[in-house]
Amino acid sequence: MSVAGESSGRVQQMREKAEQLRQAAERATDPQERQKLQDKAQRLQDQSRQEGSMSGQQGFLPE
């Protein structure tokens, strides 16, 4: 696999994980846990956007 392909795959995995964290946050009953999951999802989404733009990949998770 090429470097670009590896970067693209990594970015996609990060986006999928961010979505999983958002869904977990929606199900969380503890407000602190919900906030923690939302923050982690946001950091991961921001990181995926940054890596995606560096590798030339477009797109992002909808908010």
mmCIF file as Biopython writes it, N, C-alpha, C and O atoms, coordinates in Angstrom:
data_model
#
loop_
_atom_site.group_PDB
_atom_site.id
_atom_site.type_symbol
_atom_site.label_atom_id
_atom_site.label_alt_id
_atom_site.label_comp_id
_atom_site.label_asym_id
_atom_site.label_entity_id
_atom_site.label_seq_id
_atom_site.pdbx_PDB_ins_code
_atom_site.Cartn_x
_atom_site.Cartn_y
_atom_site.Cartn_z
_atom_site.occupancy
_atom_site.B_iso_or_equiv
_atom_site.auth_seq_id
_atom_site.auth_asym_id
_atom_site.pdbx_PDB_model_num
ATOM 1   N N  . MET A ? 1  ? 0.852   -1.192 0.000  1.0 0.0 1  A 1 
ATOM 2   C CA . MET A ? 1  ? 0.000   0.000  0.000  1.0 0.0 1  A 1 
ATOM 3   C C  . MET A ? 1  ? 0.885   1.238  0.000  1.0 0.0 1  A 1 
ATOM 4   O O  . MET A ? 1  ? 1.932   1.260  0.648  1.0 0.0 1  A 1 
ATOM 5   N N  . SER A ? 2  ? 0.469   2.257  -0.720 1.0 0.0 2  A 1 
ATOM 6   C CA . SER A ? 2  ? 1.237   3.485  -0.799 1.0 0.0 2  A 1 
ATOM 7   C C  . SER A ? 2  ? 1.101   4.291  0.489  1.0 0.0 2  A 1 
ATOM 8   O O  . SER A ? 2  ? 0.221   4.044  1.314  1.0 0.0 2  A 1 
ATOM 9   N N  . VAL A ? 3  ? 1.994   5.252  0.633  1.0 0.0 3  A 1 
ATOM 10  C CA . VAL A ? 3  ? 1.932   6.123  1.811  1.0 0.0 3  A 1 
ATOM 11  C C  . VAL A ? 3  ? 0.618   6.887  1.828  1.0 0.0 3  A 1 
ATOM 12  O O  . VAL A ? 3  ? -0.006  7.036  2.879  1.0 0.0 3  A 1 
ATOM 13  N N  . ALA A ? 4  ? 0.193   7.377  0.652  1.0 0.0 4  A 1 
ATOM 14  C CA . ALA A ? 4  ? -1.072  8.107  0.570  1.0 0.0 4  A 1 
ATOM 15  C C  . ALA A ? 4  ? -2.233  7.199  0.945  1.0 0.0 4  A 1 
ATOM 16  O O  . ALA A ? 4  ? -3.161  7.629  1.632  1.0 0.0 4  A 1 
ATOM 17  N N  . GLY A ? 5  ? -2.191  5.950  0.501  1.0 0.0 5  A 1 
ATOM 18  C CA . GLY A ? 5  ? -3.240  4.996  0.840  1.0 0.0 5  A 1 
ATOM 19  C C  . GLY A ? 5  ? -3.285  4.699  2.321  1.0 0.0 5  A 1 
ATOM 20  O O  . GLY A ? 5  ? -4.359  4.570  2.907  1.0 0.0 5  A 1 
ATOM 21  N N  . GLU A ? 6  ? -2.106  4.590  2.927  1.0 0.0 6  A 1 
ATOM 22  C CA . GLU A ? 6  ? -2.048  4.347  4.371  1.0 0.0 6  A 1 
ATOM 23  C C  . GLU A ? 6  ? -2.605  5.542  5.128  1.0 0.0 6  A 1 
ATOM 24  O O  . GLU A ? 6  ? -3.342  5.376  6.100  1.0 0.0 6  A 1 
ATOM 25  N N  . SER A ? 7  ? -2.256  6.752  4.684  1.0 0.0 7  A 1 
ATOM 26  C CA . SER A ? 7  ? -2.761  7.961  5.337  1.0 0.0 7  A 1 
ATOM 27  C C  . SER A ? 7  ? -4.272  8.048  5.203  1.0 0.0 7  A 1 
ATOM 28  O O  . SER A ? 7  ? -4.973  8.398  6.153  1.0 0.0 7  A 1 
ATOM 29  N N  . SER A ? 8  ? -4.763  7.727  4.018  1.0 0.0 8  A 1 
ATOM 30  C CA . SER A ? 8  ? -6.194  7.772  3.771  1.0 0.0 8  A 1 
ATOM 31  C C  . SER A ? 8  ? -6.922  6.776  4.673  1.0 0.0 8  A 1 
ATOM 32  O O  . SER A ? 8  ? -7.965  7.093  5.245  1.0 0.0 8  A 1 
ATOM 33  N N  . GLY A ? 9  ? -6.367  5.580  4.795  1.0 0.0 9  A 1 
ATOM 34  C CA . GLY A ? 9  ? -6.970  4.563  5.660  1.0 0.0 9  A 1 
ATOM 35  C C  . GLY A ? 9  ? -6.960  4.986  7.116  1.0 0.0 9  A 1 
ATOM 36  O O  . GLY A ? 9  ? -7.934  4.777  7.838  1.0 0.0 9  A 1 
ATOM 37  N N  . ARG A ? 10 ? -5.861  5.579  7.543  1.0 0.0 10 A 1 
ATOM 38  C CA . ARG A ? 10 ? -5.749  6.039  8.933  1.0 0.0 10 A 1 
ATOM 39  C C  . ARG A ? 10 ? -6.762  7.153  9.218  1.0 0.0 10 A 1 
ATOM 40  O O  . ARG A ? 10 ? -7.409  7.164  10.265 1.0 0.0 10 A 1 
ATOM 41  N N  . VAL A ? 11 ? -6.886  8.074  8.286  1.0 0.0 11 A 1 
ATOM 42  C CA . VAL A ? 11 ? -7.841  9.174  8.458  1.0 0.0 11 A 1 
ATOM 43  C C  . VAL A ? 11 ? -9.255  8.612  8.549  1.0 0.0 11 A 1 
ATOM 44  O O  . VAL A ? 11 ? -10.042 9.044  9.391  1.0 0.0 11 A 1 
ATOM 45  N N  . GLN A ? 12 ? -9.576  7.659  7.692  1.0 0.0 12 A 1 
ATOM 46  C CA . GLN A ? 12 ? -10.912 7.056  7.713  1.0 0.0 12 A 1 
ATOM 47  C C  . GLN A ? 12 ? -11.165 6.347  9.048  1.0 0.0 12 A 1 
ATOM 48  O O  . GLN A ? 12 ? -12.258 6.442  9.606  1.0 0.0 12 A 1 
ATOM 49  N N  . GLN A ? 13 ? -10.169 5.648  9.548  1.0 0.0 13 A 1 
ATOM 50  C CA . GLN A ? 13 ? -10.315 4.962  10.841 1.0 0.0 13 A 1 
ATOM 51  C C  . GLN A ? 13 ? -10.545 5.974  11.961 1.0 0.0 13 A 1 
ATOM 52  O O  . GLN A ? 13 ? -11.367 5.751  12.849 1.0 0.0 13 A 1 
ATOM 53  N N  . MET A ? 14 ? -9.820  7.078  11.912 1.0 0.0 14 A 1 
ATOM 54  C CA . MET A ? 14 ? -9.986  8.105  12.940 1.0 0.0 14 A 1 
ATOM 55  C C  . MET A ? 14 ? -11.394 8.685  12.896 1.0 0.0 14 A 1 
ATOM 56  O O  . MET A ? 14 ? -12.006 8.926  13.936 1.0 0.0 14 A 1 
ATOM 57  N N  . ARG A ? 15 ? -11.901 8.906  11.689 1.0 0.0 15 A 1 
ATOM 58  C CA . ARG A ? 15 ? -13.256 9.454  11.554 1.0 0.0 15 A 1 
ATOM 59  C C  . ARG A ? 15 ? -14.302 8.469  12.069 1.0 0.0 15 A 1 
ATOM 60  O O  . ARG A ? 15 ? -15.269 8.862  12.722 1.0 0.0 15 A 1 
ATOM 61  N N  . GLU A ? 16 ? -14.102 7.196  11.772 1.0 0.0 16 A 1 
ATOM 62  C CA . GLU A ? 16 ? -15.041 6.181  12.252 1.0 0.0 16 A 1 
ATOM 63  C C  . GLU A ? 16 ? -15.006 6.092  13.774 1.0 0.0 16 A 1 
ATOM 64  O O  . GLU A ? 16 ? -16.051 5.956  14.411 1.0 0.0 16 A 1 
ATOM 65  N N  . LYS A ? 17 ? -13.822 6.168  14.355 1.0 0.0 17 A 1 
ATOM 66  C CA . LYS A ? 17 ? -13.695 6.116  15.814 1.0 0.0 17 A 1 
ATOM 67  C C  . LYS A ? 17 ? -14.355 7.347  16.446 1.0 0.0 17 A 1 
ATOM 68  O O  . LYS A ? 17 ? -15.012 7.237  17.480 1.0 0.0 17 A 1 
ATOM 69  N N  . ALA A ? 18 ? -14.181 8.502  15.833 1.0 0.0 18 A 1 
ATOM 70  C CA . ALA A ? 18 ? -14.810 9.724  16.345 1.0 0.0 18 A 1 
ATOM 71  C C  . ALA A ? 18 ? -16.326 9.573  16.349 1.0 0.0 18 A 1 
ATOM 72  O O  . ALA A ? 18 ? -16.991 9.989  17.297 1.0 0.0 18 A 1 
ATOM 73  N N  . GLU A ? 19 ? -16.869 8.982  15.295 1.0 0.0 19 A 1 
ATOM 74  C CA . GLU A ? 19 ? -18.319 8.769  15.231 1.0 0.0 19 A 1 
ATOM 75  C C  . GLU A ? 19 ? -18.765 7.788  16.309 1.0 0.0 19 A 1 
ATOM 76  O O  . GLU A ? 19 ? -19.810 7.986  16.929 1.0 0.0 19 A 1 
ATOM 77  N N  . GLN A ? 20 ? -17.995 6.747  16.538 1.0 0.0 20 A 1 
ATOM 78  C CA . GLN A ? 20 ? -18.325 5.776  17.597 1.0 0.0 20 A 1 
ATOM 79  C C  . GLN A ? 20 ? -18.325 6.462  18.966 1.0 0.0 20 A 1 
ATOM 80  O O  . GLN A ? 20 ? -19.190 6.196  19.800 1.0 0.0 20 A 1 
ATOM 81  N N  . LEU A ? 21 ? -17.361 7.335  19.185 1.0 0.0 21 A 1 
ATOM 82  C CA . LEU A ? 21 ? -17.291 8.056  20.458 1.0 0.0 21 A 1 
ATOM 83  C C  . LEU A ? 21 ? -18.489 8.997  20.624 1.0 0.0 21 A 1 
ATOM 84  O O  . LEU A ? 21 ? -19.032 9.129  21.721 1.0 0.0 21 A 1 
ATOM 85  N N  . ARG A ? 22 ? -18.891 9.641  19.545 1.0 0.0 22 A 1 
ATOM 86  C CA . ARG A ? 22 ? -20.076 10.516 19.603 1.0 0.0 22 A 1 
ATOM 87  C C  . ARG A ? 22 ? -21.321 9.719  19.974 1.0 0.0 22 A 1 
ATOM 88  O O  . ARG A ? 22 ? -22.131 10.153 20.793 1.0 0.0 22 A 1 
ATOM 89  N N  . GLN A ? 23 ? -21.459 8.548  19.359 1.0 0.0 23 A 1 
ATOM 90  C CA . GLN A ? 23 ? -22.615 7.708  19.656 1.0 0.0 23 A 1 
ATOM 91  C C  . GLN A ? 23 ? -22.581 7.233  21.106 1.0 0.0 23 A 1 
ATOM 92  O O  . GLN A ? 23 ? -23.616 7.187  21.770 1.0 0.0 23 A 1 
ATOM 93  N N  . ALA A ? 24 ? -21.402 6.883  21.594 1.0 0.0 24 A 1 
ATOM 94  C CA . ALA A ? 24 ? -21.267 6.469  22.988 1.0 0.0 24 A 1 
ATOM 95  C C  . ALA A ? 24 ? -21.621 7.631  23.917 1.0 0.0 24 A 1 
ATOM 96  O O  . ALA A ? 24 ? -22.237 7.429  24.963 1.0 0.0 24 A 1 
ATOM 97  N N  . ALA A ? 25 ? -21.232 8.834  23.535 1.0 0.0 25 A 1 
ATOM 98  C CA . ALA A ? 25 ? -21.544 10.013 24.347 1.0 0.0 25 A 1 
ATOM 99  C C  . ALA A ? 25 ? -23.050 10.227 24.420 1.0 0.0 25 A 1 
ATOM 100 O O  . ALA A ? 25 ? -23.577 10.607 25.465 1.0 0.0 25 A 1 
ATOM 101 N N  . GLU A ? 26 ? -23.740 9.985  23.313 1.0 0.0 26 A 1 
ATOM 102 C CA . GLU A ? 26 ? -25.194 10.150 23.307 1.0 0.0 26 A 1 
ATOM 103 C C  . GLU A ? 26 ? -25.870 9.157  24.246 1.0 0.0 26 A 1 
ATOM 104 O O  . GLU A ? 26 ? -26.915 9.455  24.825 1.0 0.0 26 A 1 
ATOM 105 N N  . ARG A ? 27 ? -25.275 7.978  24.395 1.0 0.0 27 A 1 
ATOM 106 C CA . ARG A ? 27 ? -25.858 6.948  25.256 1.0 0.0 27 A 1 
ATOM 107 C C  . ARG A ? 27 ? -25.444 7.086  26.724 1.0 0.0 27 A 1 
ATOM 108 O O  . ARG A ? 27 ? -26.089 6.524  27.610 1.0 0.0 27 A 1 
ATOM 109 N N  . ALA A ? 28 ? -24.374 7.829  26.976 1.0 0.0 28 A 1 
ATOM 110 C CA . ALA A ? 28 ? -23.851 7.960  28.340 1.0 0.0 28 A 1 
ATOM 111 C C  . ALA A ? 28 ? -24.867 8.675  29.230 1.0 0.0 28 A 1 
ATOM 112 O O  . ALA A ? 28 ? -25.466 9.677  28.840 1.0 0.0 28 A 1 
ATOM 113 N N  . THR A ? 29 ? -25.042 8.140  30.418 1.0 0.0 29 A 1 
ATOM 114 C CA . THR A ? 29 ? -25.975 8.755  31.361 1.0 0.0 29 A 1 
ATOM 115 C C  . THR A ? 29 ? -25.262 9.725  32.307 1.0 0.0 29 A 1 
ATOM 116 O O  . THR A ? 29 ? -25.880 10.656 32.823 1.0 0.0 29 A 1 
ATOM 117 N N  . ASP A ? 30 ? -23.985 9.511  32.531 1.0 0.0 30 A 1 
ATOM 118 C CA . ASP A ? 30 ? -23.204 10.385 33.412 1.0 0.0 30 A 1 
ATOM 119 C C  . ASP A ? 30 ? -22.745 11.611 32.625 1.0 0.0 30 A 1 
ATOM 120 O O  . ASP A ? 30 ? -22.049 11.467 31.619 1.0 0.0 30 A 1 
ATOM 121 N N  . PRO A ? 31 ? -23.118 12.807 33.060 1.0 0.0 31 A 1 
ATOM 122 C CA . PRO A ? 31 ? -22.749 14.021 32.316 1.0 0.0 31 A 1 
ATOM 123 C C  . PRO A ? 31 ? -21.240 14.189 32.133 1.0 0.0 31 A 1 
ATOM 124 O O  . PRO A ? 31 ? -20.793 14.660 31.088 1.0 0.0 31 A 1 
ATOM 125 N N  . GLN A ? 32 ? -20.457 13.808 33.136 1.0 0.0 32 A 1 
ATOM 126 C CA . GLN A ? 32 ? -19.003 13.940 33.014 1.0 0.0 32 A 1 
ATOM 127 C C  . GLN A ? 32 ? -18.457 12.975 31.970 1.0 0.0 32 A 1 
ATOM 128 O O  . GLN A ? 32 ? -17.585 13.333 31.179 1.0 0.0 32 A 1 
ATOM 129 N N  . GLU A ? 33 ? -18.967 11.767 31.970 1.0 0.0 33 A 1 
ATOM 130 C CA . GLU A ? 33 ? -18.546 10.771 30.984 1.0 0.0 33 A 1 
ATOM 131 C C  . GLU A ? 33 ? -18.955 11.216 29.575 1.0 0.0 33 A 1 
ATOM 132 O O  . GLU A ? 33 ? -18.190 11.070 28.621 1.0 0.0 33 A 1 
ATOM 133 N N  . ARG A ? 34 ? -20.160 11.756 29.459 1.0 0.0 34 A 1 
ATOM 134 C CA . ARG A ? 34 ? -20.637 12.251 28.164 1.0 0.0 34 A 1 
ATOM 135 C C  . ARG A ? 34 ? -19.709 13.340 27.639 1.0 0.0 34 A 1 
ATOM 136 O O  . ARG A ? 34 ? -19.322 13.323 26.470 1.0 0.0 34 A 1 
ATOM 137 N N  . GLN A ? 35 ? -19.355 14.277 28.497 1.0 0.0 35 A 1 
ATOM 138 C CA . GLN A ? 35 ? -18.475 15.377 28.083 1.0 0.0 35 A 1 
ATOM 139 C C  . GLN A ? 35 ? -17.100 14.859 27.697 1.0 0.0 35 A 1 
ATOM 140 O O  . GLN A ? 35 ? -16.512 15.307 26.712 1.0 0.0 35 A 1 
ATOM 141 N N  . LYS A ? 36 ? -16.595 13.924 28.468 1.0 0.0 36 A 1 
ATOM 142 C CA . LYS A ? 36 ? -15.288 13.327 28.184 1.0 0.0 36 A 1 
ATOM 143 C C  . LYS A ? 36 ? -15.284 12.668 26.798 1.0 0.0 36 A 1 
ATOM 144 O O  . LYS A ? 36 ? -14.345 12.851 26.023 1.0 0.0 36 A 1 
ATOM 145 N N  . LEU A ? 37 ? -16.324 11.912 26.494 1.0 0.0 37 A 1 
ATOM 146 C CA . LEU A ? 37 ? -16.425 11.244 25.201 1.0 0.0 37 A 1 
ATOM 147 C C  . LEU A ? 37 ? -16.580 12.248 24.064 1.0 0.0 37 A 1 
ATOM 148 O O  . LEU A ? 37 ? -15.983 12.080 23.001 1.0 0.0 37 A 1 
ATOM 149 N N  . GLN A ? 38 ? -17.374 13.284 24.283 1.0 0.0 38 A 1 
ATOM 150 C CA . GLN A ? 38 ? -17.554 14.315 23.258 1.0 0.0 38 A 1 
ATOM 151 C C  . GLN A ? 38 ? -16.235 15.038 22.976 1.0 0.0 38 A 1 
ATOM 152 O O  . GLN A ? 38 ? -15.904 15.312 21.822 1.0 0.0 38 A 1 
ATOM 153 N N  . ASP A ? 39 ? -15.492 15.340 24.032 1.0 0.0 39 A 1 
ATOM 154 C CA . ASP A ? 39 ? -14.207 16.022 23.867 1.0 0.0 39 A 1 
ATOM 155 C C  . ASP A ? 39 ? -13.219 15.149 23.095 1.0 0.0 39 A 1 
ATOM 156 O O  . ASP A ? 39 ? -12.510 15.622 22.207 1.0 0.0 39 A 1 
ATOM 157 N N  . LYS A ? 40 ? -13.189 13.869 23.451 1.0 0.0 40 A 1 
ATOM 158 C CA . LYS A ? 40 ? -12.283 12.947 22.776 1.0 0.0 40 A 1 
ATOM 159 C C  . LYS A ? 40 ? -12.662 12.811 21.298 1.0 0.0 40 A 1 
ATOM 160 O O  . LYS A ? 40 ? -11.789 12.786 20.431 1.0 0.0 40 A 1 
ATOM 161 N N  . ALA A ? 41 ? -13.949 12.724 21.018 1.0 0.0 41 A 1 
ATOM 162 C CA . ALA A ? 41 ? -14.416 12.637 19.633 1.0 0.0 41 A 1 
ATOM 163 C C  . ALA A ? 41 ? -14.029 13.895 18.863 1.0 0.0 41 A 1 
ATOM 164 O O  . ALA A ? 41 ? -13.607 13.811 17.710 1.0 0.0 41 A 1 
ATOM 165 N N  . GLN A ? 42 ? -14.169 15.044 19.483 1.0 0.0 42 A 1 
ATOM 166 C CA . GLN A ? 42 ? -13.821 16.308 18.817 1.0 0.0 42 A 1 
ATOM 167 C C  . GLN A ? 42 ? -12.333 16.378 18.515 1.0 0.0 42 A 1 
ATOM 168 O O  . GLN A ? 42 ? -11.937 16.801 17.428 1.0 0.0 42 A 1 
ATOM 169 N N  . ARG A ? 43 ? -11.498 15.963 19.477 1.0 0.0 43 A 1 
ATOM 170 C CA . ARG A ? 43 ? -10.051 15.972 19.240 1.0 0.0 43 A 1 
ATOM 171 C C  . ARG A ? 43 ? -9.682  15.048 18.085 1.0 0.0 43 A 1 
ATOM 172 O O  . ARG A ? 43 ? -8.860  15.393 17.235 1.0 0.0 43 A 1 
ATOM 173 N N  . LEU A ? 44 ? -10.295 13.879 18.066 1.0 0.0 44 A 1 
ATOM 174 C CA . LEU A ? 44 ? -10.022 12.906 17.014 1.0 0.0 44 A 1 
ATOM 175 C C  . LEU A ? 44 ? -10.487 13.428 15.652 1.0 0.0 44 A 1 
ATOM 176 O O  . LEU A ? 44 ? -9.800  13.247 14.646 1.0 0.0 44 A 1 
ATOM 177 N N  . GLN A ? 45 ? -11.633 14.063 15.624 1.0 0.0 45 A 1 
ATOM 178 C CA . GLN A ? 45 ? -12.141 14.635 14.382 1.0 0.0 45 A 1 
ATOM 179 C C  . GLN A ? 45 ? -11.209 15.751 13.893 1.0 0.0 45 A 1 
ATOM 180 O O  . GLN A ? 45 ? -10.900 15.827 12.704 1.0 0.0 45 A 1 
ATOM 181 N N  . ASP A ? 46 ? -10.774 16.600 14.797 1.0 0.0 46 A 1 
ATOM 182 C CA . ASP A ? 46 ? -9.855  17.683 14.424 1.0 0.0 46 A 1 
ATOM 183 C C  . ASP A ? 46 ? -8.550  17.113 13.867 1.0 0.0 46 A 1 
ATOM 184 O O  . ASP A ? 46 ? -8.020  17.606 12.872 1.0 0.0 46 A 1 
ATOM 185 N N  . GLN A ? 47 ? -8.048  16.078 14.517 1.0 0.0 47 A 1 
ATOM 186 C CA . GLN A ? 47 ? -6.814  15.447 14.072 1.0 0.0 47 A 1 
ATOM 187 C C  . GLN A ? 47 ? -6.999  14.805 12.690 1.0 0.0 47 A 1 
ATOM 188 O O  . GLN A ? 47 ? -6.108  14.876 11.844 1.0 0.0 47 A 1 
ATOM 189 N N  . SER A ? 48 ? -8.152  14.183 12.472 1.0 0.0 48 A 1 
ATOM 190 C CA . SER A ? 48 ? -8.397  13.543 11.171 1.0 0.0 48 A 1 
ATOM 191 C C  . SER A ? 48 ? -8.500  14.596 10.068 1.0 0.0 48 A 1 
ATOM 192 O O  . SER A ? 48 ? -8.052  14.370 8.944  1.0 0.0 48 A 1 
ATOM 193 N N  . ARG A ? 49 ? -9.086  15.734 10.391 1.0 0.0 49 A 1 
ATOM 194 C CA . ARG A ? 49 ? -9.166  16.818 9.407  1.0 0.0 49 A 1 
ATOM 195 C C  . ARG A ? 49 ? -7.775  17.322 9.052  1.0 0.0 49 A 1 
ATOM 196 O O  . ARG A ? 49 ? -7.459  17.556 7.885  1.0 0.0 49 A 1 
ATOM 197 N N  . GLN A ? 50 ? -6.950  17.485 10.081 1.0 0.0 50 A 1 
ATOM 198 C CA . GLN A ? 50 ? -5.598  17.980 9.863  1.0 0.0 50 A 1 
ATOM 199 C C  . GLN A ? 50 ? -4.798  16.983 9.022  1.0 0.0 50 A 1 
ATOM 200 O O  . GLN A ? 50 ? -4.142  17.374 8.056  1.0 0.0 50 A 1 
ATOM 201 N N  . GLU A ? 51 ? -4.849  15.707 9.379  1.0 0.0 51 A 1 
ATOM 202 C CA . GLU A ? 51 ? -4.112  14.700 8.617  1.0 0.0 51 A 1 
ATOM 203 C C  . GLU A ? 51 ? -4.684  14.543 7.219  1.0 0.0 51 A 1 
ATOM 204 O O  . GLU A ? 51 ? -3.943  14.330 6.260  1.0 0.0 51 A 1 
ATOM 205 N N  . GLY A ? 52 ? -6.002  14.647 7.102  1.0 0.0 52 A 1 
ATOM 206 C CA . GLY A ? 52 ? -6.636  14.546 5.792  1.0 0.0 52 A 1 
ATOM 207 C C  . GLY A ? 52 ? -6.218  15.677 4.880  1.0 0.0 52 A 1 
ATOM 208 O O  . GLY A ? 52 ? -6.002  15.462 3.688  1.0 0.0 52 A 1 
ATOM 209 N N  . SER A ? 53 ? -6.100  16.876 5.420  1.0 0.0 53 A 1 
ATOM 210 C CA . SER A ? 53 ? -5.694  18.007 4.592  1.0 0.0 53 A 1 
ATOM 211 C C  . SER A ? 53 ? -4.222  17.898 4.212  1.0 0.0 53 A 1 
ATOM 212 O O  . SER A ? 53 ? -3.828  18.353 3.138  1.0 0.0 53 A 1 
ATOM 213 N N  . MET A ? 54 ? -3.407  17.304 5.074  1.0 0.0 54 A 1 
ATOM 214 C CA . MET A ? 54 ? -1.989  17.137 4.749  1.0 0.0 54 A 1 
ATOM 215 C C  . MET A ? 54 ? -1.803  16.082 3.664  1.0 0.0 54 A 1 
ATOM 216 O O  . MET A ? 54 ? -0.874  16.176 2.862  1.0 0.0 54 A 1 
ATOM 217 N N  . SER A ? 55 ? -2.678  15.079 3.635  1.0 0.0 55 A 1 
ATOM 218 C CA . SER A ? 55 ? -2.541  14.023 2.629  1.0 0.0 55 A 1 
ATOM 219 C C  . SER A ? 55 ? -3.361  14.334 1.381  1.0 0.0 55 A 1 
ATOM 220 O O  . SER A ? 55 ? -3.360  13.559 0.424  1.0 0.0 55 A 1 
ATOM 221 N N  . GLY A ? 56 ? -4.058  15.462 1.391  1.0 0.0 56 A 1 
ATOM 222 C CA . GLY A ? 56 ? -4.833  15.863 0.232  1.0 0.0 56 A 1 
ATOM 223 C C  . GLY A ? 56 ? -6.221  15.263 0.196  1.0 0.0 56 A 1 
ATOM 224 O O  . GLY A ? 56 ? -6.938  15.429 -0.791 1.0 0.0 56 A 1 
ATOM 225 N N  . GLN A ? 57 ? -6.615  14.572 1.244  1.0 0.0 57 A 1 
ATOM 226 C CA . GLN A ? 57 ? -7.942  13.955 1.290  1.0 0.0 57 A 1 
ATOM 227 C C  . GLN A ? 57 ? -8.959  15.008 1.712  1.0 0.0 57 A 1 
ATOM 228 O O  . GLN A ? 57 ? -8.720  15.789 2.632  1.0 0.0 57 A 1 
ATOM 229 N N  . GLN A ? 58 ? -10.076 15.014 1.038  1.0 0.0 58 A 1 
ATOM 230 C CA . GLN A ? 58 ? -11.128 15.984 1.347  1.0 0.0 58 A 1 
ATOM 231 C C  . GLN A ? 58 ? -12.225 15.314 2.161  1.0 0.0 58 A 1 
ATOM 232 O O  . GLN A ? 58 ? -12.310 14.087 2.215  1.0 0.0 58 A 1 
ATOM 233 N N  . GLY A ? 59 ? -13.050 16.117 2.783  1.0 0.0 59 A 1 
ATOM 234 C CA . GLY A ? 59 ? -14.199 15.605 3.522  1.0 0.0 59 A 1 
ATOM 235 C C  . GLY A ? 59 ? -13.935 15.575 5.009  1.0 0.0 59 A 1 
ATOM 236 O O  . GLY A ? 59 ? -12.794 15.633 5.467  1.0 0.0 59 A 1 
ATOM 237 N N  . PHE A ? 60 ? -15.045 15.482 5.760  1.0 0.0 60 A 1 
ATOM 238 C CA . PHE A ? 60 ? -14.971 15.423 7.201  1.0 0.0 60 A 1 
ATOM 239 C C  . PHE A ? 60 ? -16.290 14.918 7.748  1.0 0.0 60 A 1 
ATOM 240 O O  . PHE A ? 60 ? -17.276 14.798 7.020  1.0 0.0 60 A 1 
ATOM 241 N N  . LEU A ? 61 ? -16.298 14.632 9.006  1.0 0.0 61 A 1 
ATOM 242 C CA . LEU A ? 61 ? -17.520 14.183 9.655  1.0 0.0 61 A 1 
ATOM 243 C C  . LEU A ? 61 ? -18.488 15.350 9.781  1.0 0.0 61 A 1 
ATOM 244 O O  . LEU A ? 61 ? -18.078 16.449 10.155 1.0 0.0 61 A 1 
ATOM 245 N N  . PRO A ? 62 ? -19.737 15.138 9.482  1.0 0.0 62 A 1 
ATOM 246 C CA . PRO A ? 62 ? -20.709 16.222 9.691  1.0 0.0 62 A 1 
ATOM 247 C C  . PRO A ? 62 ? -20.885 16.488 11.177 1.0 0.0 62 A 1 
ATOM 248 O O  . PRO A ? 62 ? -20.728 15.591 12.004 1.0 0.0 62 A 1 
ATOM 249 N N  . GLU A ? 63 ? -21.205 17.698 11.495 1.0 0.0 63 A 1 
ATOM 250 C CA . GLU A ? 63 ? -21.393 18.053 12.909 1.0 0.0 63 A 1 
ATOM 251 C C  . GLU A ? 63 ? -22.842 18.041 13.276 1.0 0.0 63 A 1 
ATOM 252 O O  . GLU A ? 63 ? -23.191 18.315 14.425 1.0 0.0 63 A 1 
#
